Amino acid sequence: MTARDLLILNGIESPFVCPGEVEPVHLATFLWVLHAENDGTQGWGNRRRRDRMFRRLGPQNFDKCVEAVRDYVDGIFQDSPKGSAEPGERRPLGTCFLVPLVMRIAKETGWDRNAILDTPLAELFQYLKYIAAREQGKDFNDWSPSDAITNEFLCELNTR
Protein backbone atom coordinates (compact mmCIF):
# COMPACT_ATOMS: atom_id res chain seq x y z
CA MET A 1 0.00 0.00 0.00
CA THR A 2 1.37 3.37 -0.98
CA ALA A 3 0.69 6.70 0.69
CA ARG A 4 -1.54 7.57 -2.28
CA ASP A 5 -3.54 4.36 -1.75
CA LEU A 6 -4.05 5.30 1.91
CA LEU A 7 -5.31 8.75 0.90
CA ILE A 8 -7.79 7.19 -1.52
CA LEU A 9 -8.98 4.63 1.04
CA ASN A 10 -9.35 7.34 3.67
CA GLY A 11 -11.24 9.54 1.19
CA ILE A 12 -13.79 6.79 0.49
CA GLU A 13 -13.92 6.00 4.23
CA SER A 14 -12.87 2.38 3.85
CA PRO A 15 -13.51 0.57 7.15
CA PHE A 16 -10.04 -0.94 6.84
CA VAL A 17 -8.55 2.51 7.54
CA CYS A 18 -11.53 4.36 9.07
CA PRO A 19 -14.02 3.28 11.74
CA GLY A 20 -16.93 1.20 10.49
CA GLU A 21 -18.28 -2.26 9.84
CA VAL A 22 -16.86 -4.12 6.85
CA GLU A 23 -19.29 -5.23 4.17
CA PRO A 24 -18.48 -7.19 1.00
CA VAL A 25 -18.42 -4.01 -1.11
CA HIS A 26 -15.75 -2.54 1.22
CA LEU A 27 -13.55 -5.59 0.82
CA ALA A 28 -13.88 -5.55 -2.96
CA THR A 29 -13.18 -1.82 -3.13
CA PHE A 30 -10.10 -2.09 -0.89
CA LEU A 31 -8.69 -4.88 -3.04
CA TRP A 32 -9.40 -2.93 -6.23
CA VAL A 33 -7.68 0.23 -4.97
CA LEU A 34 -4.51 -1.82 -4.38
CA HIS A 35 -4.90 -4.12 -7.42
CA ALA A 36 -1.99 -4.17 -9.87
CA GLU A 37 -4.33 -3.88 -12.87
CA ASN A 38 -6.04 -0.74 -11.51
CA ASP A 39 -4.59 2.12 -13.53
CA GLY A 40 -6.60 4.74 -11.62
CA THR A 41 -8.67 5.86 -14.58
CA GLN A 42 -12.42 5.72 -15.13
CA GLY A 43 -12.08 4.33 -18.67
CA TRP A 44 -14.04 1.33 -19.87
CA GLY A 45 -10.97 -0.92 -19.83
CA ASN A 46 -10.28 -0.21 -16.17
CA ARG A 47 -13.96 -0.66 -15.24
CA ARG A 48 -13.98 -3.99 -17.11
CA ARG A 49 -10.88 -5.20 -15.21
CA ARG A 50 -12.49 -4.09 -11.92
CA ASP A 51 -15.74 -5.92 -12.65
CA ARG A 52 -13.81 -9.06 -13.62
CA MET A 53 -11.89 -8.92 -10.32
CA PHE A 54 -15.14 -8.42 -8.37
CA ARG A 55 -16.65 -11.52 -10.01
CA ARG A 56 -13.57 -13.62 -9.11
CA LEU A 57 -13.78 -12.38 -5.52
CA GLY A 58 -17.45 -13.35 -5.12
CA PRO A 59 -17.09 -16.98 -4.01
CA GLN A 60 -14.25 -16.35 -1.54
CA ASN A 61 -14.62 -16.75 2.24
CA PHE A 62 -15.53 -13.23 3.37
CA ASP A 63 -14.34 -13.53 6.99
CA LYS A 64 -10.96 -14.97 6.01
CA CYS A 65 -10.47 -12.25 3.41
CA VAL A 66 -11.32 -9.50 5.92
CA GLU A 67 -8.89 -10.98 8.44
CA ALA A 68 -6.17 -11.18 5.79
CA VAL A 69 -6.67 -7.54 4.78
CA ARG A 70 -6.57 -6.41 8.41
CA ASP A 71 -3.36 -8.39 8.97
CA TYR A 72 -1.93 -6.80 5.82
CA VAL A 73 -2.74 -3.28 7.04
CA ASP A 74 -1.36 -4.03 10.52
CA GLY A 75 1.85 -5.34 8.95
CA ILE A 76 2.33 -2.16 6.95
CA PHE A 77 1.99 0.02 10.02
CA GLN A 78 4.09 -2.07 12.40
CA ASP A 79 7.08 0.23 11.87
CA SER A 80 5.17 3.49 11.67
CA PRO A 81 6.69 6.22 13.83
CA LYS A 82 3.93 6.05 16.45
CA GLY A 83 3.81 2.25 16.36
CA SER A 84 0.66 0.28 15.84
CA ALA A 85 -2.16 -0.20 18.31
CA GLU A 86 -2.08 -2.89 20.96
CA PRO A 87 -2.66 -6.38 19.54
CA GLY A 88 -6.35 -6.90 18.88
CA GLU A 89 -7.11 -3.18 19.24
CA ARG A 90 -8.46 -1.39 16.16
CA ARG A 91 -8.05 2.32 15.71
CA PRO A 92 -8.55 4.66 12.75
CA LEU A 93 -5.33 5.23 10.85
CA GLY A 94 -6.02 8.74 9.64
CA THR A 95 -3.81 10.51 7.14
CA CYS A 96 -2.62 13.61 9.03
CA PHE A 97 0.82 12.02 9.47
CA LEU A 98 1.38 11.97 5.69
CA VAL A 99 2.23 15.66 5.20
CA PRO A 100 5.13 15.67 7.69
CA LEU A 101 6.27 12.29 6.35
CA VAL A 102 6.25 13.49 2.72
CA MET A 103 7.93 16.80 3.60
CA ARG A 104 10.65 15.14 5.67
CA ILE A 105 11.51 12.57 3.02
CA ALA A 106 11.36 15.19 0.25
CA LYS A 107 13.76 17.42 2.19
CA GLU A 108 16.17 14.54 2.81
CA THR A 109 16.07 12.92 -0.63
CA GLY A 110 15.03 15.61 -3.08
CA TRP A 111 12.23 13.36 -4.36
CA ASP A 112 9.08 15.02 -5.61
CA ARG A 113 5.72 14.57 -3.92
CA ASN A 114 4.39 12.07 -6.48
CA ALA A 115 7.42 9.81 -6.14
CA ILE A 116 6.94 9.73 -2.38
CA LEU A 117 3.17 9.20 -2.55
CA ASP A 118 3.73 6.25 -4.91
CA THR A 119 6.30 4.58 -2.61
CA PRO A 120 5.04 1.78 -0.33
CA LEU A 121 4.30 3.04 3.20
CA ALA A 122 6.38 0.33 4.87
CA GLU A 123 9.38 1.54 2.85
CA LEU A 124 8.70 5.18 3.81
CA PHE A 125 8.62 4.21 7.50
CA GLN A 126 12.03 2.56 7.09
CA TYR A 127 13.39 5.73 5.47
CA LEU A 128 12.13 7.75 8.45
CA LYS A 129 13.80 5.29 10.80
CA TYR A 130 17.09 5.66 8.90
CA ILE A 131 16.87 9.46 8.98
CA ALA A 132 16.19 9.42 12.74
CA ALA A 133 19.06 6.99 13.35
CA ARG A 134 21.44 9.16 11.34
CA GLU A 135 20.38 12.34 13.15
CA GLN A 136 20.44 10.87 16.65
CA GLY A 137 23.57 8.75 16.27
CA LYS A 138 24.33 6.64 19.34
CA ASP A 139 21.26 8.02 21.13
CA PHE A 140 18.92 6.41 18.60
CA ASN A 141 16.78 3.73 20.18
CA ASP A 142 13.99 2.20 18.17
CA TRP A 143 12.53 -1.14 18.98
CA SER A 144 9.80 -1.61 16.42
CA PRO A 145 8.09 -4.97 15.84
CA SER A 146 10.17 -5.78 12.77
CA ASP A 147 13.34 -5.18 14.81
CA ALA A 148 12.06 -7.53 17.51
CA ILE A 149 11.48 -10.27 14.93
CA THR A 150 14.97 -9.78 13.50
CA ASN A 151 16.51 -9.84 16.98
CA GLU A 152 14.65 -13.03 17.93
CA PHE A 153 15.87 -14.71 14.75
CA LEU A 154 19.48 -13.63 15.32
CA CYS A 155 19.43 -14.80 18.96
CA GLU A 156 18.09 -18.17 17.89
CA LEU A 157 20.68 -18.41 15.13
CA ASN A 158 23.54 -17.53 17.55
CA THR A 159 22.54 -20.21 20.05
CA ARG A 160 23.00 -23.00 17.50
C-alpha positions as CSV (number, residue, x, y, z in Angstrom):
1,M,0.0,0.0,0.0
2,T,1.4,3.4,-1.0
3,A,0.7,6.7,0.7
4,R,-1.5,7.6,-2.3
5,D,-3.5,4.4,-1.7
6,L,-4.1,5.3,1.9
7,L,-5.3,8.8,0.9
8,I,-7.8,7.2,-1.5
9,L,-9.0,4.6,1.0
10,N,-9.4,7.3,3.7
11,G,-11.2,9.5,1.2
12,I,-13.8,6.8,0.5
13,E,-13.9,6.0,4.2
14,S,-12.9,2.4,3.8
15,P,-13.5,0.6,7.1
16,F,-10.0,-0.9,6.8
17,V,-8.5,2.5,7.5
18,C,-11.5,4.4,9.1
19,P,-14.0,3.3,11.7
20,G,-16.9,1.2,10.5
21,E,-18.3,-2.3,9.8
22,V,-16.9,-4.1,6.8
23,E,-19.3,-5.2,4.2
24,P,-18.5,-7.2,1.0
25,V,-18.4,-4.0,-1.1
26,H,-15.7,-2.5,1.2
27,L,-13.5,-5.6,0.8
28,A,-13.9,-5.5,-3.0
29,T,-13.2,-1.8,-3.1
30,F,-10.1,-2.1,-0.9
31,L,-8.7,-4.9,-3.0
32,W,-9.4,-2.9,-6.2
33,V,-7.7,0.2,-5.0
34,L,-4.5,-1.8,-4.4
35,H,-4.9,-4.1,-7.4
36,A,-2.0,-4.2,-9.9
37,E,-4.3,-3.9,-12.9
38,N,-6.0,-0.7,-11.5
39,D,-4.6,2.1,-13.5
40,G,-6.6,4.7,-11.6
41,T,-8.7,5.9,-14.6
42,Q,-12.4,5.7,-15.1
43,G,-12.1,4.3,-18.7
44,W,-14.0,1.3,-19.9
45,G,-11.0,-0.9,-19.8
46,N,-10.3,-0.2,-16.2
47,R,-14.0,-0.7,-15.2
48,R,-14.0,-4.0,-17.1
49,R,-10.9,-5.2,-15.2
50,R,-12.5,-4.1,-11.9
51,D,-15.7,-5.9,-12.7
52,R,-13.8,-9.1,-13.6
53,M,-11.9,-8.9,-10.3
54,F,-15.1,-8.4,-8.4
55,R,-16.6,-11.5,-10.0
56,R,-13.6,-13.6,-9.1
57,L,-13.8,-12.4,-5.5
58,G,-17.5,-13.4,-5.1
59,P,-17.1,-17.0,-4.0
60,Q,-14.2,-16.3,-1.5
61,N,-14.6,-16.8,2.2
62,F,-15.5,-13.2,3.4
63,D,-14.3,-13.5,7.0
64,K,-11.0,-15.0,6.0
65,C,-10.5,-12.2,3.4
66,V,-11.3,-9.5,5.9
67,E,-8.9,-11.0,8.4
68,A,-6.2,-11.2,5.8
69,V,-6.7,-7.5,4.8
70,R,-6.6,-6.4,8.4
71,D,-3.4,-8.4,9.0
72,Y,-1.9,-6.8,5.8
73,V,-2.7,-3.3,7.0
74,D,-1.4,-4.0,10.5
75,G,1.8,-5.3,8.9
76,I,2.3,-2.2,6.9
77,F,2.0,0.0,10.0
78,Q,4.1,-2.1,12.4
79,D,7.1,0.2,11.9
80,S,5.2,3.5,11.7
81,P,6.7,6.2,13.8
82,K,3.9,6.0,16.5
83,G,3.8,2.3,16.4
84,S,0.7,0.3,15.8
85,A,-2.2,-0.2,18.3
86,E,-2.1,-2.9,21.0
87,P,-2.7,-6.4,19.5
88,G,-6.4,-6.9,18.9
89,E,-7.1,-3.2,19.2
90,R,-8.5,-1.4,16.2
91,R,-8.0,2.3,15.7
92,P,-8.5,4.7,12.8
93,L,-5.3,5.2,10.9
94,G,-6.0,8.7,9.6
95,T,-3.8,10.5,7.1
96,C,-2.6,13.6,9.0
97,F,0.8,12.0,9.5
98,L,1.4,12.0,5.7
99,V,2.2,15.7,5.2
100,P,5.1,15.7,7.7
101,L,6.3,12.3,6.3
102,V,6.2,13.5,2.7
103,M,7.9,16.8,3.6
104,R,10.7,15.1,5.7
105,I,11.5,12.6,3.0
106,A,11.4,15.2,0.2
107,K,13.8,17.4,2.2
108,E,16.2,14.5,2.8
109,T,16.1,12.9,-0.6
110,G,15.0,15.6,-3.1
111,W,12.2,13.4,-4.4
112,D,9.1,15.0,-5.6
113,R,5.7,14.6,-3.9
114,N,4.4,12.1,-6.5
115,A,7.4,9.8,-6.1
116,I,6.9,9.7,-2.4
117,L,3.2,9.2,-2.6
118,D,3.7,6.3,-4.9
119,T,6.3,4.6,-2.6
120,P,5.0,1.8,-0.3
121,L,4.3,3.0,3.2
122,A,6.4,0.3,4.9
123,E,9.4,1.5,2.9
124,L,8.7,5.2,3.8
125,F,8.6,4.2,7.5
126,Q,12.0,2.6,7.1
127,Y,13.4,5.7,5.5
128,L,12.1,7.7,8.4
129,K,13.8,5.3,10.8
130,Y,17.1,5.7,8.9
131,I,16.9,9.5,9.0
132,A,16.2,9.4,12.7
133,A,19.1,7.0,13.4
134,R,21.4,9.2,11.3
135,E,20.4,12.3,13.1
136,Q,20.4,10.9,16.7
137,G,23.6,8.7,16.3
138,K,24.3,6.6,19.3
139,D,21.3,8.0,21.1
140,F,18.9,6.4,18.6
141,N,16.8,3.7,20.2
142,D,14.0,2.2,18.2
143,W,12.5,-1.1,19.0
144,S,9.8,-1.6,16.4
145,P,8.1,-5.0,15.8
146,S,10.2,-5.8,12.8
147,D,13.3,-5.2,14.8
148,A,12.1,-7.5,17.5
149,I,11.5,-10.3,14.9
150,T,15.0,-9.8,13.5
151,N,16.5,-9.8,17.0
152,E,14.7,-13.0,17.9
153,F,15.9,-14.7,14.8
154,L,19.5,-13.6,15.3
155,C,19.4,-14.8,19.0
156,E,18.1,-18.2,17.9
157,L,20.7,-18.4,15.1
158,N,23.5,-17.5,17.6
159,T,22.5,-20.2,20.1
160,R,23.0,-23.0,17.5
